[in-house]
Amino acid sequence: MSARGLAVFRGCRALAGAWLVGACLGAQAAPPAAAPSRNTDTVSLVVVGDIMLEDGPSRAMRRGQDPFAGFAALFKGADIRIGNLECVVATIGSPEDDKPNVFRVPPSTLKFVKRHFDAVGLANNHSGDFGPQAFAQMLGFLKQEGLGIYGGGLNLTEAHTPWIVERKGLRIAILGYNEFQPRSFEADTDKPGVAWSEDAQVVRDIQAARSRWKADVVIPIMHWGWEDPVSNTRQRQLARTMIDAGADAVIGGHPHQVQDTERYQGKPIFYSLGNFVFDGFSDPANNRGWALRLELDKTGARQVEVHVAQIGAGGLPKPAGTVAGP
């Protein structure tokens, strides 16, 4: 977000320079911890938070600079890499009326995304900023680059269809949902858009990921919550509902800062990973995010590493150590 958009985020209650682990349960912040040893018999999945490529990142890319270079080694060492694409990649469309912050970047930016990611999530409150035609064009650009998509599609069915990826014989389903306004970005039977989060539909999608799509591991990625350092009651309720329905982990974003984590029925929940590539924030809490590395097998997430991303000038992240996961 550029300086023109900062006013919208002034209501954010930041926790400067801090990260919380298990805060909703009254736990204290976790101390830095060494990364667990690698398992060669698992599939590694790296997940990052909000990727907004306008402003500083866009200027860097025009100079030929890779905005993800600081985490290239983490991405290269993983079997699967995904993140939330918090902007429109299009050349057409008009900005949404009465929306104070709209983000759009040209398709040339995807060469950097493709270099490090296998798929991107579209279920957020910015992927529809320039209308359904621009959203549909973005889908075409992403598919043209061979990037997977979750949480969005040309119609309602596509938006709720998981991205299925198989590595080392392990079949993984990634689902994506938005529940932050405007809801006008939602896909319909004949309209491109995002998957909106409704409990009953989310439960059906998770169950279908196993029964219809034959997934061994199911992970929903959420765009939810308020811009606070601790998750709210709605987030916690829905996370538990998803795990009760069969999700192996729940990973969230949108609050523009890291939120608390927990385990429920032995499954990890990350309520918000915060920002990853994002320009325009001055508060330290908004300039620190998490990149997760999960070691997966048919039982779910066997190990979790939490890599801290410190976002510097121009919205570009650099590694800043690791912290303990839930």
C-alpha positions in Angstrom: 0.0 0.0 0.0 1.3 3.5 -0.9 1.1 6.6 1.3 -2.2 7.4 -0.3 -3.7 4.4 1.3 -2.3 4.5 4.8 -5.2 6.4 6.3 -7.4 3.3 5.9 -5.1 1.3 8.1 -4.7 3.8 10.9 -7.3 1.9 13.0 -4.9 -1.1 13.1 -3.9 -1.8 16.7 -0.3 -2.8 16.3 2.0 -4.8 18.5 5.3 -3.1 17.7 8.1 -5.4 17.0 6.4 -8.4 18.6 4.9 -11.7 17.6 2.4 -13.7 19.6 2.2 -17.5 19.9 -0.9 -18.9 21.7 -2.0 -15.5 22.8 -5.7 -16.4 22.7 -4.9 -19.1 25.3 -3.0 -16.7 27.5 0.5 -18.0 26.4 3.5 -15.7 26.2 5.4 -15.0 23.0 7.7 -17.8 22.1 11.5 -17.3 22.1 13.6 -17.7 19.0 14.2 -21.4 18.3 16.4 -23.4 16.0 14.7 -24.9 12.9 13.8 -28.6 13.3 15.7 -31.2 11.3 14.5 -32.0 7.8 12.5 -35.2 7.2 13.3 -36.8 3.8 10.2 -38.9 3.9 7.8 -35.9 4.0 6.6 -33.3 1.5 7.6 -29.7 2.4 5.1 -26.9 1.9 6.1 -23.2 2.2 3.3 -20.7 2.8 3.7 -16.9 3.0 1.2 -14.1 3.7 0.1 -11.1 1.7 1.9 -10.3 -1.5 1.1 -6.9 -2.8 3.3 -6.0 -5.8 2.3 -2.4 -6.5 4.4 0.6 -5.4 7.8 -0.3 -4.0 7.9 -3.9 -5.3 6.7 -2.8 -8.7 9.5 -0.2 -8.9 12.0 -2.8 -7.9 10.8 -5.2 -10.6 11.0 -2.5 -13.2 14.7 -2.2 -12.3 15.1 -6.0 -12.7 15.2 -6.6 -8.9 13.5 -9.8 -7.6 11.2 -8.8 -4.7 11.4 -12.4 -3.4 15.2 -12.8 -3.6 15.7 -12.6 0.2 13.7 -15.9 0.6 15.0 -17.6 -2.6 16.8 -20.3 -0.6 13.7 -21.2 1.5 11.6 -21.4 -1.6 14.1 -23.5 -3.6 14.4 -26.0 -0.7 10.7 -26.7 -0.6 8.6 -29.1 -2.6 5.6 -26.7 -2.9 5.4 -22.9 -2.5 2.2 -20.8 -2.2 1.1 -17.3 -1.1 -1.8 -14.9 -1.1 -1.7 -12.6 -4.2 -3.1 -9.3 -2.8 -3.4 -7.4 -6.1 -4.9 -7.7 -9.5 -2.7 -8.7 -12.4 -4.4 -7.2 -15.4 -4.3 -4.6 -18.1 -8.1 -3.9 -18.2 -10.9 -2.9 -15.9 -11.9 0.1 -13.9 -11.3 0.7 -10.2 -14.1 -0.3 -7.9 -16.3 2.7 -6.9 -15.9 4.0 -3.3 -13.0 1.6 -2.6 -10.1 3.8 -1.2 -7.3 1.3 -2.0 -7.1 -0.6 -5.3 -4.0 -2.5 -6.5 -3.2 -3.5 -10.0 0.1 -4.6 -11.6 1.0 -5.6 -15.2 1.5 -9.3 -16.2 5.2 -8.8 -16.5 5.4 -9.1 -12.7 4.5 -12.7 -12.9 7.9 -13.8 -14.1 9.1 -13.1 -10.6 6.1 -14.9 -9.0 6.6 -17.9 -11.3 10.3 -18.1 -10.3 9.4 -18.9 -6.7 5.8 -20.1 -6.4 3.8 -23.0 -7.6 0.4 -21.5 -6.9 -1.2 -18.3 -5.5 -4.4 -17.6 -3.6 -7.0 -15.2 -4.9 -9.5 -15.2 -2.1 -8.9 -11.8 -0.7 -10.4 -8.3 -0.7 -8.3 -6.9 -3.5 -8.3 -9.4 -6.3 -11.6 -7.9 -7.5 -10.4 -4.3 -7.3 -10.8 -3.7 -11.1 -13.9 -5.8 -11.8 -14.8 -9.3 -12.9 -13.3 -8.8 -16.4 -9.9 -7.9 -15.0 -10.2 -10.8 -12.6 -10.9 -13.2 -15.5 -7.9 -11.8 -17.4 -5.8 -12.4 -14.3 -6.9 -16.0 -14.3 -5.7 -16.3 -17.9 -2.3 -14.8 -17.2 -1.7 -17.0 -14.2 -2.7 -20.2 -16.1 -0.5 -19.0 -19.0 2.5 -18.9 -16.7 1.7 -22.3 -15.3 0.8 -21.1 -11.8 -1.8 -22.9 -9.8 -4.8 -21.0 -8.4 -6.9 -21.5 -5.3 -9.8 -19.5 -3.8 -10.9 -18.1 -7.2 -12.2 -19.0 -10.6 -14.3 -18.2 -13.6 -17.4 -19.2 -11.8 -18.6 -20.4 -8.4 -17.7 -24.1 -8.9 -14.1 -23.2 -10.0 -13.7 -20.9 -7.0 -14.6 -23.7 -4.6 -12.5 -26.3 -6.4 -9.3 -27.1 -4.5 -5.8 -26.8 -6.1 -4.6 -30.3 -6.1 -0.8 -31.0 -6.1 0.9 -34.3 -5.7 4.5 -34.8 -4.6 6.2 -38.1 -3.6 2.9 -39.9 -3.7 1.2 -37.5 -1.3 -1.9 -35.8 -2.7 -2.5 -32.3 -1.2 -5.6 -30.1 -1.5 -5.4 -26.3 -1.0 -8.6 -24.4 -0.6 -8.9 -20.6 -0.3 -11.7 -18.4 1.2 -12.3 -14.7 1.8 -14.7 -13.3 4.4 -13.6 -9.6 4.4 -15.8 -7.2 2.4 -16.7 -6.4 -0.3 -18.7 -9.5 -0.9 -19.3 -8.2 -4.5 -16.0 -9.9 -5.4 -17.6 -13.3 -4.8 -17.9 -15.7 -7.8 -21.3 -16.7 -9.0 -22.6 -19.3 -11.4 -21.7 -17.2 -14.4 -19.3 -14.6 -12.9 -15.6 -14.8 -12.2 -14.6 -14.1 -8.6 -13.4 -15.4 -5.2 -14.7 -18.2 -2.9 -16.6 -16.6 -0.1 -16.5 -18.2 3.4 -19.7 -19.7 4.5 -19.4 -22.4 7.2 -21.6 -25.1 5.6 -20.0 -24.7 2.2 -16.5 -24.7 3.6 -17.3 -28.0 5.4 -18.6 -29.5 2.2 -15.5 -28.4 0.3 -13.2 -29.9 2.9 -15.1 -33.2 2.9 -15.2 -33.2 -1.0 -11.4 -32.7 -1.1 -11.1 -36.1 0.5 -14.1 -38.0 -1.0 -14.1 -36.6 -4.5 -10.5 -35.3 -5.0 -8.9 -38.1 -3.0 -6.6 -35.8 -1.1 -4.4 -37.1 1.7 -3.9 -33.7 3.2 -6.4 -30.8 3.2 -5.3 -27.2 4.1 -7.7 -24.2 3.9 -6.1 -20.7 3.5 -8.3 -18.0 5.0 -8.5 -14.2 4.5 -10.3 -13.0 7.6 -10.2 -11.2 11.0 -9.5 -7.6 12.1 -6.3 -5.7 12.1 -5.4 -6.8 15.6 -2.6 -8.8 17.1 -4.9 -11.5 18.4 -7.5 -13.5 16.5 -11.2 -12.9 17.2 -14.0 -15.3 18.2 -15.2 -15.8 14.6 -11.7 -16.8 13.5 -11.3 -19.3 16.3 -14.8 -20.8 15.8 -14.3 -21.3 12.0 -10.8 -22.7 12.4 -12.2 -25.4 14.8 -15.1 -26.1 12.4 -12.7 -26.6 9.6 -10.5 -29.0 11.6 -13.6 -30.9 12.8 -14.5 -31.3 9.1 -11.1 -32.8 8.3 -8.6 -30.0 7.7 -5.1 -30.9 8.6 -4.0 -27.2 9.2 -5.6 -23.8 9.0 -3.5 -20.8 7.8 -4.8 -17.2 7.7 -4.0 -13.7 6.6 -5.5 -10.2 6.1 -4.8 -8.4 9.4 -1.4 -7.1 8.0 0.4 -8.4 11.1 1.1 -11.7 12.7 -1.6 -13.1 15.0 -1.6 -15.8 17.6 -1.3 -19.5 16.9 -2.6 -22.7 18.6 -3.2 -26.4 18.1 -6.6 -27.9 18.0 -7.0 -31.7 18.0 -3.3 -31.7 17.3 -3.6 -29.6 14.1 -1.8 -26.3 13.8 -3.7 -23.0 13.3 -2.0 -19.8 12.2 -4.5 -17.1 12.4 -2.5 -14.6 10.4 0.9 -14.7 8.8 1.0 -11.0 8.3 2.5 -9.2 5.3 5.2 -10.7 3.2 5.8 -8.3 0.2 3.9 -5.1 1.0 4.9 -1.4 0.8 3.5 1.6 2.7 3.4 0.6 6.4 5.3 2.5 9.0 4.4 0.4 12.1 7.0 -2.3 13.0 4.2 -4.9 13.5 3.1 -4.4 9.9 6.6 -4.9 8.6 7.2 -8.3 10.2 5.6 -11.4 8.8 5.9 -15.2 8.8 6.9 -17.7 6.1 5.9 -21.2 7.2 7.5 -24.4 6.2 5.3 -27.5 6.9 6.6 -31.0 6.7 3.6 -33.1 5.5 2.7 -36.7 5.4 -0.5 -38.7 5.4 -1.1 -37.8 9.0 -0.9 -34.1 8.3 1.7 -31.6 9.4 4.5 -33.5 11.2 6.7 -30.5 11.7 6.4 -26.7 11.4 9.1 -24.1 10.9 8.3 -20.4 11.3 10.7 -18.1 9.4 10.4 -14.4 10.2 10.3 -11.9 7.3 11.5 -8.4 8.1 10.0 -6.1 5.5 12.4 -3.2 4.6 12.3 -0.2 2.4 10.1 -0.5 -0.7 8.1 -3.4 0.9 10.7 -6.1 0.2 11.3 -8.9 2.8 14.5 -10.3 4.3 15.0 -13.3 6.6 15.1 -12.4 10.3 15.5 -15.7 12.0 13.0 -18.3 13.2 10.5 -18.6 16.0 8.8 -21.5 17.6 5.5 -22.7 16.1 2.5 -24.1 17.9 
